[in-house]
Amino acid sequence: MGDLAIDTAALRRTYPRRGGGRVGVESLDLHVPVGGVHGFLGPNGSGKTTTIRMLLGLIRPESGTMRVFGHEVPQRLPEVIGRVGAIVESPKFFPTFSARRNLDLLAGAIGAPRGKVEEVLAATALSDRAGDRYATYSLGMKQRLAIAATLLKSPDLLIFDEPTNGLDPGGIREIRETMRRLGDEGRTVLVSSHILAEVEQVADTVSIIGRGRLLAEGTVAEVIGAADGGTTVKVGVADPDTAAQVLTAAGLRVRLEAGRLRVRGAADPARITELLAHAGLYVNELTPERRDLERVFLDLTAGQGLEQDTPGRHAGRDAVLAGGERA
């Protein structure tokens, strides 16, 4: 896979609870290449934040190994931490100070060179509002200021945990564009998210996890292609249970979702209508699906109890699989 910014092997972490421990991360092998944007994807409770906190030395794994730019962590974290910037929780700034003043104070505290503040303000498109008080900033601007703060030490690796939570569409677009610019500069950006359609627009590579385990990894095209075993057709029919039995008996792969069938394995969708018509069943919908990360994720986690009710899925591409994960 070439040079790696992050490399973990057999990573495991559990949390105690009554009646037995809960697995946060289980045998996780994660590979994040150097340079570009890497999407770290999974639903609520899948282990994303747990993994990030272990990488940053905030909690310790029970077993397994982790390397950041080839340095084993947490043992050698002091040797590499200067190359890492991270936003894991809501950053704290002085609300009555301007953005520039907040960054000036932080730059002085970490010994950042003179002029760095203006550079990071420009990099996050905040120069025009740098003199405004932090309290007047929108959520999206506050997130961009947090990114600007991480850039003060010129990190090679940036880790963002659910950076678009709570943002409106405009704020999400601003963060997405900022991450893309940073990736294009040659930095490595690891962004954890449960908003798959958003990440698909910005990521070069992705890792998908569920229940603490790696489900798929590679470029966006590779992950979608590897999971694509042929055209998937969404089928509407008055009696979906009987229709599923007919199609399954014919050797097709069938899943029932929200009263409709998702059918794979038919070389031609007309074959589906033919089979059902012979059984006295007539379709009222026959729609080939375009594969995307959301669809791949739902297929990968089928039967694992990871799928969440997503009433907004069919209204648009910005579907949310589950709430922001903090476990």
N, C-alpha and C positions, 0 to 999 in steps of 0.2 A: 504493500500500500504506500510505500515511500516514507518520507519523513513524517513523524507524528508529533503533534503538539500535546496530545493526551493519549495515553495508552494504559488501559486497565486489564487485569486478568483475574478471573475467578473471584471477583470482588463480592463480599458478603457483609451484610449488616442487618441485625434484627433489633426489634424493640420489644421490651417486656410488656406483657399485658396479662390480666387475669385469665387463667385457663391455658396459658402457653404464649410463647413469644410470637410476634408478628414479623414476618420477613419484609424488610424494607428494600433490600437489594440482594439478589441471589445469583451467584456465579456470573457476574456481569463482565463481559469482555467488550470494552468500548474503545474505538479507534477514531481519533479526530485528526485529520491531516493538517499539516501546516499550511496556513493561508486560506482565505475565503471564509464563508459563513457555513457553519455546521448546525443543523437543526437537531435538537435533542428532544424527541417527541414521546408523549405518553399521556394517559388520562390521569385523573385525580388518584393519588396514592400509588402511582406506578414506580416511584423511586427516583425521580429526577432530582428533586431538591436534596434528598439524602446523598446521592452521588456527588453533587456539586459541593455540599458541605464537607464530604470526605476529602475531595480533591483540594479544598482550601485549608484543610487541617482543623476544621471546626469540630468535627467528630471523627472518631477512629473506626476503621473497618475491623471486623472480627477476623477476617482472613482475606487473602488475595493480595495483589500488588497494584500499585498505581505509579505512573511516571508522567511527569510534565516536562516536555522538552528533554526527555532522556534522563531526568533526575528523579530518583525514587522519592516519593512523598508518602507520609509526612517527614520521613527521616531527613531528607535533604531539601525540605521546603524553603529554609532561609536562603539557599543558594539560587533559587529560581523565583521567589515570590516577587522580586522587583520587576519581573517580566510579565506579571499577571495583574490585571485589573478586573474587579468583579462587583456586580450589583446583585446581592442576594436578598436583601430586605430593603424597605423604604429608606432612602438616604436622609440624613438629617442636615438641614441648613438653617442659618439664622433667618427667620421670616422677614424681619424688618431691614435686613441688609440687601443690597443689590446682588445680582448674580456675580458681577465682577468682583465685588468686595468679598463675597463668600469664597470665590476661587482664589483670590489674592491671599486670604488667610490660610487656606489649605495648602497653597503652593509654598508659602513661607514655612509651614510646619513640616513639609516633606523635602524641602530644599530644591524645589523645581526651579529651573533657570528662569531668569527674567525674560519676559516676552512670551512665556509658555501659556499664560492665561489667555492672551488675545488669540493665540494660535488655536487653542481648544475651543474657544467660543466660536471662532470662524468654522472650525471643523464640524460643529454641531448646529450651525446656522442660528446662533444666538447673539451675534455681534450687535444687531440692531436693537435688541432688547436687554443688553447687558447691564444697562444702568437702571433698570426697573427693579423694584423690590421683589424678592423671591415670593412673597405672599400673594403677589398679583399674577403669578404665572399659572397657566393652565397645567393640567396633569401631564400633558404631552411635553410641555416645555420643562417641567420639573424633571421628567425622566431624561430629557436631553441634557439638562444641567448635570444630572448624576453621571451620565456618560462622559460629559466634559471633564468632570472631576476625576474619573478613572483614567483619562488620557493625559493627565498632568505629568505622570511618570513615564509616558511613552511606552506602554505595555505592548508586548508582542501577542499576548493572549488576553482576550476580553471575554468574561463569562457573565451572561445576563440571564437571570432566572425570572421567567414570565414577565418580560419588560413591558408588555402591552396591556397587562391587567388593568381594567377600569378605564381604559382610554376610549375616546370616541373614534369614529373612522378616520378623522383628520389626524388625530394624535397617533393612531396606529400607523398611518402612512408615513408620518414624520420619522418615527422610530425605525420603521422598515428601511426608509431611504438612508438614514444615518448608518444603520448596520451594513447596508450594501456598500456605502462609500468606504467604511472601515475595512471591509473584506477586500475591496478593490485596491486598497493601499498595500495589501500584502499581509495585513494582520490576520490573526485567527480569531474568529468570533464564534463562541459557543452560545447558542440561545436555546434555552429550554422553553417549551410551549405546549399547550394543548389545543392551540388554534392552528390546525393543520393547513388550511388553505392559505393563511397568512405566511407561514413558514415556506410553503411551496413556492411562493413568489420571490423569495429572497435567498434561499439556501442553495449552496452548491452540493453539499453532501448532507446526509441525515442518518440518525440512528433512531429506531423505534423500539421502545421498551414497553413491557406489560408485566405487572406483578414482579418488578425488579429484575426481569430477564430480558436479554436482547432478543428482539423478534426479527429485525431486519436492519441492514446497514449498507451504505454505499452512496453513490450519486443519486440524485432524485430520479433520474431516468433509469438507473439500474434497479432501484428499489421497486419502481412502478412496473418495469419490464419483467423483473424476476417473478413478481406476483401475478403477472398477467398470463393465465393459462388459456387464453382465447377470449373471444368477445363475450361480454356479459350482457344479457338482455333482461330488462325489467318487464314482467308480464302481469297484466291485470286480467282477472277472470272471476266470474261469479262464485265459483266453488274452488278456492285455491288449494284446499287440502286434497281433494280428489285430483286436481290438476298436477299437484306435486307428485302424487303416486304414479300417475301416468307417465310423466316425464322422467322420473327416476327409473322406472321399469324399462324405459327406452335407453338408459345409459347416460342420461344427462345429469349434471350436478345442480341441485336445486336447493335454495334456501328461501324460507318464508319470512318476509319482513313487512310489518305494518300492513298486512292484508294483501301484499303483492309478492310475486315470486321473482327471485333473481336466478336466472338460468345460465349455466355455462356449459360449453361442450358442443353446441350446435354450430356446424359449419355455416349454416344459413338460417337466419331467424324464421324463414318460412317453414322450416322443418318443425318448429315448435307449434305453429298454427295448424299444420297438417296433423300432428300427433293428437293435439287436443280436439280438433274437429272430428277425427275418427272416434273419439270417446264421447262425442256429443257435447263438448265444451268449447265455448267460443270466446276469444280474447277481446277485451275492450281497450287494451293498451299493450303495445309492443315497442319498447324503446331501448335501442343499444346504448350502453353506458360508456362514457369516457372515463378511463382510469385516472385517479388522482391519489394523493397521499391519504386523504380521508377514507376513500374507498379501500385502499390497500390496508390501512390500519384496521378497519372494521372486519375485513376478511381474515387478517392475521390473528385477531383476538376472538374470532367466533368460537363460542363454546367455552371460553375461559372466564365468563362472568365479568368481562371488562367493558362490554359495550354499555353505553349510557343512553338514556332517553334524550334524544336531541330533536325537540319539536320544530326547531328552526332549520333543520338540515335542508329541506326541500325548498326553502324560500330563497336561498342564496348560497354562495360559495364560502362565506365567512362563518361556517358552522363551528360551534364549540362542542367538543366531545364531553368535557367535564369541567368542574370548577378548578381554579388554580390550586395546584398541589403543594402542600407544605408538610410532607412527611418523608 
